[in-house]
Amino acid sequence: MVTIAYSGNYTKDVTGVPDYITGAYVCINDDQGNCEELTEISRGTYATRKDGIRGVIGRSYYIEIRPHIGNTYRSIPETILPPPPIQRMYYQYNPGTIFKKNGFDVYIEFKDPVEEKNYYKWETIGWYQYSLDCWKKVYDPSPFNLISDKRFNGQHVTGVYLVTAPYNSRMPYVVDGYQLALTSSAYEFLENLKKQVSITGSIFDPPPTFIRGNIYNVDNPDNIALGYFYSAGAAEQGIAIDRTQVIESPENYITLLPKPLYCGDPCDMNCVIFGGGTCGTEPCPPECNNLPDMSYIPPDAWPLFYKRCDE
């Protein structure tokens, strides 16, 4: 998924709303001359098809962007590196503090390869059951969970924190963890960006500086583009969290799954009987696959007892 926007001045008049670029030509290219044009799924956000281009370890990829008015931008090609597998994924209940809500801290462990420099980034997708046959995805908003193997090269690494799953229900919750193998340049860009956004005004903070990405203007090199396009190999593993093991009641505990309020006019009785909705003048709720970040298909780690009978 790619998001494109114009950069703006940093002043007190900034609204905080990006000036997204719509109607652009966006294409991901590989080192064999293949190209997939991305589709704009929302304002300034472009995505590949579900059956579109797939990254292959050892191959290189770059992005090309042509706004409807303006120059052509490309990224320096990035090679997909092989990631070491996740050997174990586990979780521990965290009762929380006055500064942090309670939840389930999720960790992984893996074996770092010997005699090579490795750069890691971790991402997660959480899953919970939204309705009787619909699952909701929750993407981890943290972009800076990354590290190099400088201090643990070749070692067995344990206790790598991924995310805290919420304790707001006793229903199952699944976390899919992704261990990404970054290139050194991608890691350096993200690490420098992490340092910049963590500046608090202390005398120990690093001085603000311009962080150059790997995207350049083909027609006018003096016109600098901000951002970075990277490709990475990913090792995946999922874990189902049993949220019934905690004695205390979950926060905002809801005994029933969210259900549609209205079932159309004239009333759709299947919606009432199987979906738990009520008759009304509003339209029927949209299909699960038409809602953002929803799926009829549960994640692989979802407990079999809770899966649909036809899975």
N, C-alpha and C positions, 0 to 999 in steps of 0.2 A: 504494500500500500504506500502511495506517495502523496504527500501534501505539498502544494506549491502556493507561495504567497509573496507579495512584494515586501521588501524591507522598508522600514520607516525610521524617522528620527526618534530618538529617545528624549522626550520632553514631557513636561507636565500636562501637555494637551493630548497625549496619546490615550486613546480610548481603551486599549487592550484588545481590540478586535482586529485580527489580521486582515489585510487586504488580499483576499484569496484570488488566485488567477484561475479563471474558468475558460472552458473552450480551448484548452491547449492540446497540442499533440504531444503525447508522452509515450515513449517506447523503451522497453528493456531489450537490449541486444546481447547476444552471446558471441563467443570467439569463432563460431562457425557460420556467421552471417545471418542467423535467425533473429527475428524481431517480433515482439508481441506489443501491439498498441494497447495501452491501458484505457479503461472506460471510466469516465467521471461519474462516481456514485453519489457524491454530494459536492457542495461548493468547494472547489479547490482540491478535492481528494480524488485520487485515481487508483484503480485496482486492476489486477489481472483477472482473467476468467478463472472459474473453478477448475476447468480442465486445461488451463493455459500453461505457460512456460514454467518449468520446474528446474531448480538449481541442481547441478551435477558437480560432485566433488572433483576438483582438479580443473574445472572449466572456469573461464573468466567472463565477467558480465559488466556492462556499463549502461547508463541511462542517457537518453536523448530527449530534450524538452524544447518544443517550439511554441511559444505563446502565439496567439492569433495575431498579435501586433508586436514585433520585436525581433530579437536575434535568436540564434540557436545555441542551446547550452548542452554540454555533455559532461560526463564524469570520467575520471581516469579508471580504466578497467580494474576490477577487483577479482581475485581468484578465490574460489570456495575451498577452504581448508578442512581436512577431516577432524571432527571433534572426538575426544575420548568418550566412551559410553558412560552414562550415569550408572554406577554400580548399586546404589541403594538410595531410596527416598523414604523419609520418615518424618513424623511430626510429634510435637509436644504441646500440651495445653499450657497456655500462658494466662494466669489469672488477671494480668493487667495491673496498671498503676493509676494514679490520679492523672497522669499525662497520656496514658495509652489504654485503649479498650482491650478487654480480654479477647482471646482468640486462640488459634492453633498455629504455632510457628512451624513452618515447613522447611526441612533441610535436605541436602543431598550429600553424597560422598562419591569420590571418583579417584582414579589413578592417573596422575599426570605423567605424560610421556617423558622418557629420559633423553638427554642430549639434544634438546630442541627448545626454542623459545615458544611459549604458548601464551595466548591472550584470550581471556574468557569474558563472556557476557551472559547473564542469565535473565530469562523472561518466563512469565507464567500466564496461564489462562485458568481462571476458576470457573466452575460449573455448578449450578444448582437447578433444581426442577422448578420451572416457572408455572407449569400447569400439568394436567394429566399426561400429556404427550408432547411436552415442549420444554426444552432446556435452554437456560440463559448462560451466555458467556460473559465473564468478567475479566477484562484485560488488565494486567498489572501496569499502573501508571508510572512506575519508577524506571527511568531510562538509564540509570547510572549504576546498576549492580554489575560491576565489572572489576577485573583484577588481572595482573600478569603473574606468571609462575616464578618470578624472580626469587622469591623466598621459599618456595617449596618444590623446586624443579625435581621431577622424578619421584616424588613422594605420594603416599596415599593420603588424600585430602578428605577430612571429615568436617561436619558442622558448617557447611556452606549454607547460609541463610538465603531462602528464596522469597518468601512472602508470608504474611499472617492471614490465614483464612478466618473469616468472621464467625463469631458464635452468636448468631441471631435466630437460630432455628435448631431443632433436633434432627431435621431431615439431613440426608447425606450431602456432602460437599466434596467435589473432586478438584484437585489441582494438577494440571498438566505442566510439568517443568521442562524447560528447553535450555540446554547448555550449548552456547554458540562459540565457535572457534573464529575469532577475529583475526584480521591481518594486523600487523604492527601499526600501520598508518591509521586504520580505523580506530584501534585502541587509543592511540595517541590523541586523535581528534576528540573522542568522547571523554577521555580523562582530562584533557585541558578544558573542555566545556564544563565538565563536572566541577572543576576548581573555580571556574569563573562564576557559576551560578550559586556556589556556596559561600561567596564573599559576604561577610557580615559587617564590615567596617572596622574590624580589628587591625591593629598595627602589624599583626602577623599574616594578614591576608596577602596573597600574591597580587601584584599590580594588574589592573585590567589591561588586556591586550587583545589585539585582533587575532582571531583563530581562523586560519585559512583551511577550507575544506578541499574536496577533490573535484568540485564542479567548476567548470570554466566556460567562458563565452567564446564560442568558435569564431564568431565574426569580429569581436572586439575584445581582445584579452585585457584591456584596461578596465572594462566593465566587470567588476568583481561580483561573483555570485556567492551567497552564503549557503552553508549546508554541506551534507555529506551523503553519498550513496555507497552503501556497503553491502556485500554479499557474504554469507557465512554458513558453514556447515553446522547442523544442529543435531544433537542427541536428545532424545525425548523419553520421558518416563512420567507416568501418572500415578496418583495415589488417592484412594477414597478415604475421607476423614469420617470416622464414626463420632458424631457429635452427641450421641446418647451417653457416652461414658462419663460426662461431667455431671456432678450432683446438682450444682447450682443452676437456676433457671437461666436460659439464654436471654440476652437483651432484646427487648421488643419481640418477645416470643409470639409467633402466630401459629395457631393450631391448624389452620387450613391453608392450602395453597392459594395464591392469587387466582381469582376467577373473573371472567368477563362479566360486566354488569348488565349488558344488554344483548339481546339475541335477535334483533331486527324487528321490523314491522312490515309485513305480517311476521309473526313470531316463528323462529326456527326451533322446533321442539327438540331436535337432536342437541342443539346448543344448550337448551335448558336441562335435559336429562343427563347428558354426558359431560357437559362443561360447567354445570352449576350456575349458569347465568339466569337472568330474569327477562321476561318480555318487556319491550319498551319501544320507544320511537326512534332510538338511535340505531345506526347500522350495525350489522353483525361484526364481531371483532375480526381483524384480518387474520389470514392464515399465519401459522407460526413462522414459516420460511420467509414471509413478507415483512416480518418485524426485524429491527436491527439486532444483530448479535444473538439470534435465536436459531435453534436447530431441532428438527424432529428426532435426530439421531443423538443418543447420549454418548459421552466420551467412553473410550475403551475401558477405563478404570471404574466406571459407574457400577455399583453393586448389582449383581444379577437379579437379586430379589426385587429391585425397584425398576428394572427395565420393563419395557412394554412386552407383552406376551408374544408379539410377532417378531421380536428382534432375534 
